[in-house]
Amino acid sequence: MGGEEPEFEVAIVGGGIVGTALARALQGQRVALVAQAAPSRPAPGALDARVYAISPGNAAFLERIGAWKSIPQDRLAPVHAMRVFGDDGKARIEFDAYRSGAAELAWIVEDAELQAALRWGVEVFSAAGCERIEANAESVALSLSDGVALRAKLVVGADGARSVVRAQSGISVREQGYDQTAVVANFSCERPHRNVAWQWFQGGPVLALLPLPGERVSMVWSVAESEAARLMALAPRELCDVVALASHHSLGALGLVTVPRALPLRRLRAQRMTAPRIALLGDAAHVIHPLAGQGANLGLQDVRALADVLLGRESFRDAGESRLLRRFERSRAEAVTSMDAAVHGLHRLFGSARGEVLASLRNAGLNLADRLPVLKNLLIRQAMA
Ligand SMILES: Cc1cc2nc3c(=O)[nH]c(=O)nc-3n(C[C@H](O)[C@H](O)[C@H](O)COP(=O)(O)OP(=O)(O)OC[C@H]3O[C@@H](n4cnc5c(N)ncnc54)[C@H](O)[C@@H]3O)c2cc1C
């Protein structure tokens, strides 16, 4: 082994929010980040149609690694309450930050703003894609698409749902399409949103409106693929009217402020999060339905767990030691499984067509859950981690 390639302690493949957050958390260590350019930030006054609801736990982590303060305050919107409606339009469950003893339930932040903040001061080794990895007992060799090679004690696959690192490590996946596409777009709203996040289960489709700075909201509408094609083909005025109607005019008249985007949805789970000298993080390891806004949050929790394991060990001689990777994998198994099961369960419960009995049961369940403070607190605690 050895040769001419530069050697690193950790090589991170993928510069989405998960890979970049890990690079940021490990700053000061010998880390190589293999990442394409971050998406360009929208012009002042314009908005990115991709947004995340970031949990308070992850916001605190982003603060600790110095990224949170780089997001302009006027591009962050706190969520103070959440209203979720069943598919009869009446049953509902409400979450309130104040009553949960928290300042906010989540923060809404644009993808491009978060990525720009995470990239601050992070050195990118190469923007070429990783094509091959080959692990031996001491290290892993990576070959990039521009012919450059490097070596690392540990390779982190943060390269998204179609992860090359995962495929090359022989880690298999369970995967299923949801036969749904998320249509995302931002709107101005006539009535103040008062920092409330809204969600309507619609007997299959799920519509969410998340508060943005100013009187604007971000929509994630998960619908059947054919319905997504129909929505995407609507003129802006028609789309506004359709969304206003579907949201029961809760925010009054809407005005489109970004070009809508359509993102196909799938569920994916890697059988393992590690292989010898390899760790998978974020969407490379697990992809969940966006109805709970928890995909990136799970990925950032992976980052926290791996950074803790790597930075917490006494001797930093080998980041790819199997006992460290086992510790990381064990620490994530339960949280990933329970979030995946909860989100998938909700999708199945509310995703089937409106059978009358099932519909009244699930709506009654929502009303009941709303009156059970213990259950509500459990749900909140999981979503805020
Ligand atoms: C409609 C929608 C709404 C969502 N809303 C929320 C939300 O509110 N809250 C939330 O927590 N989550 C949300 N999610 C989930 C969230 O978007 C993802 O979980 C998150 O973006 C995953 O980040 P990642 O960095 O793991 O992967 P990605 O964002 O997929 O990043 C992977 C990166 O790796 C790069 N890459 C790929 N292959 C290679 C290679 N071979 N070599 C080098 N680089 C490579 C890619 O270019 C990319 O930059 C939502 C998802 C959808 C679809």
The ligand as an SDF file (V2000), in Angstrom:
LIG
                    3D

 53 58  0  0  0  0  0  0  0  0999 V2000
  -39.7110   17.4330   -1.0910 C   0  0  0  0  0  0  0  0  0  0  0  0
  -38.7640   17.1590    0.0090 C   0  0  0  0  0  0  0  0  0  0  0  0
  -38.8300   17.9100    1.1800 C   0  0  0  0  0  0  0  0  0  0  0  0
  -37.9740   17.6580    2.2460 C   0  0  0  0  0  0  0  0  0  0  0  0
  -38.0830   18.3940    3.3770 N   0  0  0  0  0  0  0  0  0  0  0  0
  -37.2780   18.1290    4.4350 C   0  0  0  0  0  0  0  0  0  0  0  0
  -37.3860   18.8550    5.6610 C   0  0  0  0  0  0  0  0  0  0  0  0
  -38.2110   19.7550    5.8100 O   0  0  0  0  0  0  0  0  0  0  0  0
  -36.5620   18.5290    6.6870 N   0  0  0  0  0  0  0  0  0  0  0  0
  -35.6560   17.5240    6.5650 C   0  0  0  0  0  0  0  0  0  0  0  0
  -34.9480   17.2460    7.5460 O   0  0  0  0  0  0  0  0  0  0  0  0
  -35.5080   16.8220    5.4130 N   0  0  0  0  0  0  0  0  0  0  0  0
  -36.2900   17.0920    4.3530 C   0  0  0  0  0  0  0  0  0  0  0  0
  -36.1510   16.3880    3.1950 N   0  0  0  0  0  0  0  0  0  0  0  0
  -35.1070   15.3660    3.0800 C   0  0  0  0  0  0  0  0  0  0  0  0
  -33.7570   15.9820    2.6830 C   0  0  0  0  0  0  0  0  0  0  0  0
  -33.9100   16.7200    1.4930 O   0  0  0  0  0  0  0  0  0  0  0  0
  -32.6820   14.9200    2.4750 C   0  0  0  0  0  0  0  0  0  0  0  0
  -32.7590   13.9660    3.4980 O   0  0  0  0  0  0  0  0  0  0  0  0
  -31.3000   15.5710    2.5000 C   0  0  0  0  0  0  0  0  0  0  0  0
  -31.1920   16.5280    1.4830 O   0  0  0  0  0  0  0  0  0  0  0  0
  -30.2050   14.5200    2.3150 C   0  0  0  0  0  0  0  0  0  0  0  0
  -28.9490   15.1530    2.3310 O   0  0  0  0  0  0  0  0  0  0  0  0
  -27.6430   14.3370    1.9330 P   0  0  0  0  0  0  0  0  0  0  0  0
  -26.5150   15.3120    2.0600 O   0  0  0  0  0  0  0  0  0  0  0  0
  -27.5880   13.0510    2.6840 O   0  0  0  0  0  0  0  0  0  0  0  0
  -27.8560   13.8990    0.4250 O   0  0  0  0  0  0  0  0  0  0  0  0
  -27.9410   14.8100   -0.9710 P   0  0  0  0  0  0  0  0  0  0  0  0
  -28.5960   16.0880   -0.6420 O   0  0  0  0  0  0  0  0  0  0  0  0
  -28.5230   13.8940   -1.9410 O   0  0  0  0  0  0  0  0  0  0  0  0
  -26.4220   15.1030   -1.2500 O   0  0  0  0  0  0  0  0  0  0  0  0
  -25.5640   14.1510   -1.8190 C   0  0  0  0  0  0  0  0  0  0  0  0
  -24.4020   14.8690   -2.4780 C   0  0  0  0  0  0  0  0  0  0  0  0
  -23.4610   13.9050   -2.9600 O   0  0  0  0  0  0  0  0  0  0  0  0
  -23.0470   14.2680   -4.2670 C   0  0  0  0  0  0  0  0  0  0  0  0
  -22.6100   13.0290   -4.9430 N   0  0  0  0  0  0  0  0  0  0  0  0
  -23.3930   12.0280   -5.3980 C   0  0  0  0  0  0  0  0  0  0  0  0
  -22.6210   11.0630   -5.9400 N   0  0  0  0  0  0  0  0  0  0  0  0
  -21.3340   11.4710   -5.8160 C   0  0  0  0  0  0  0  0  0  0  0  0
  -20.0750   10.9150   -6.1750 C   0  0  0  0  0  0  0  0  0  0  0  0
  -19.9890    9.7250   -6.7990 N   0  0  0  0  0  0  0  0  0  0  0  0
  -18.9340   11.6000   -5.9130 N   0  0  0  0  0  0  0  0  0  0  0  0
  -19.0050   12.8080   -5.2660 C   0  0  0  0  0  0  0  0  0  0  0  0
  -20.1710   13.3830   -4.9000 N   0  0  0  0  0  0  0  0  0  0  0  0
  -21.3130   12.7220   -5.1760 C   0  0  0  0  0  0  0  0  0  0  0  0
  -24.2530   14.9500   -4.8850 C   0  0  0  0  0  0  0  0  0  0  0  0
  -23.8610   15.8010   -5.9480 O   0  0  0  0  0  0  0  0  0  0  0  0
  -24.8060   15.7290   -3.6900 C   0  0  0  0  0  0  0  0  0  0  0  0
  -24.2000   16.9770   -3.5850 O   0  0  0  0  0  0  0  0  0  0  0  0
  -37.0030   16.6240    2.1360 C   0  0  0  0  0  0  0  0  0  0  0  0
  -36.9200   15.8630    0.9450 C   0  0  0  0  0  0  0  0  0  0  0  0
  -37.7930   16.1080   -0.1000 C   0  0  0  0  0  0  0  0  0  0  0  0
  -37.7110   15.2720   -1.3530 C   0  0  0  0  0  0  0  0  0  0  0  0
  1  2  1  0
  2  3  1  0
  2 52  2  0
  3  4  2  0
  4  5  1  0
  4 50  1  0
  5  6  2  0
  6  7  1  0
  6 13  1  0
  7  8  2  0
  7  9  1  0
  9 10  1  0
 10 11  2  0
 10 12  1  0
 12 13  2  0
 13 14  1  0
 14 15  1  0
 14 50  1  0
 15 16  1  0
 16 17  1  0
 16 18  1  0
 18 19  1  0
 18 20  1  0
 20 21  1  0
 20 22  1  0
 22 23  1  0
 23 24  1  0
 24 25  2  0
 24 26  1  0
 24 27  1  0
 27 28  1  0
 28 29  2  0
 28 30  1  0
 28 31  1  0
 31 32  1  0
 32 33  1  0
 33 34  1  0
 33 48  1  0
 34 35  1  0
 35 36  1  0
 35 46  1  0
 36 37  1  0
 36 45  1  0
 37 38  2  0
 38 39  1  0
 39 40  1  0
 39 45  2  0
 40 41  1  0
 40 42  2  0
 42 43  1  0
 43 44  2  0
 44 45  1  0
 46 47  1  0
 46 48  1  0
 48 49  1  0
 50 51  2  0
 51 52  1  0
 52 53  1  0
M  END
$$$$
